[in-house]
């Protein structure tokens, strides 16, 4: 999910639209879309790990 979110963001897709394309695959929120805050956190974690 993180790689897909990162690729969408690289292509200029706004974060609110990214959230609608992603689906949580496990846990109590399985089948739901992540929040905008969650997507920003995923993107920030990916950016920190590439430094």
C-alpha positions in Angstrom: 0.0 0.0 0.0 2.8 2.4 0.8 4.6 1.9 -2.5 1.3 2.4 -4.4 0.6 5.6 -2.4 4.2 6.9 -3.1 3.9 6.2 -6.8 0.5 8.0 -7.0 2.0 11.0 -5.1 5.0 11.0 -7.5 2.6 11.2 -10.4 0.9 14.3 -8.9 -2.3 12.7 -7.5 -3.6 14.8 -4.5 -3.5 12.9 -1.1 -7.4 13.0 -0.7 -7.7 11.2 -4.0 -5.0 8.7 -3.0 -7.0 7.8 0.1 -10.0 6.8 -2.1 -7.8 4.5 -4.2 -6.3 2.7 -1.2 -8.1 0.0 0.9 -7.0 -1.3 4.3 -6.3 -5.1 3.9 -6.2 -6.3 7.5 -7.2 -5.4 11.1 -10.5 -4.0 12.4 -10.8 -1.4 9.6 -10.3 -4.0 6.8 -12.0 -3.0 3.6 -12.1 0.7 4.5 -10.1 3.6 3.1 -7.3 5.1 5.3 -7.6 8.6 6.5 -5.8 11.5 4.9 -3.6 11.7 8.0 -2.6 8.1 7.7 -1.6 8.6 4.0 0.5 11.6 4.9 2.1 9.6 7.7 2.9 6.7 5.3 4.4 9.1 2.8 6.5 10.8 5.5 7.8 7.5 6.9 8.8 6.5 3.4 10.6 9.8 2.9 12.4 9.4 6.2 13.5 5.8 5.4 15.0 6.9 2.0 17.3 9.5 3.6 
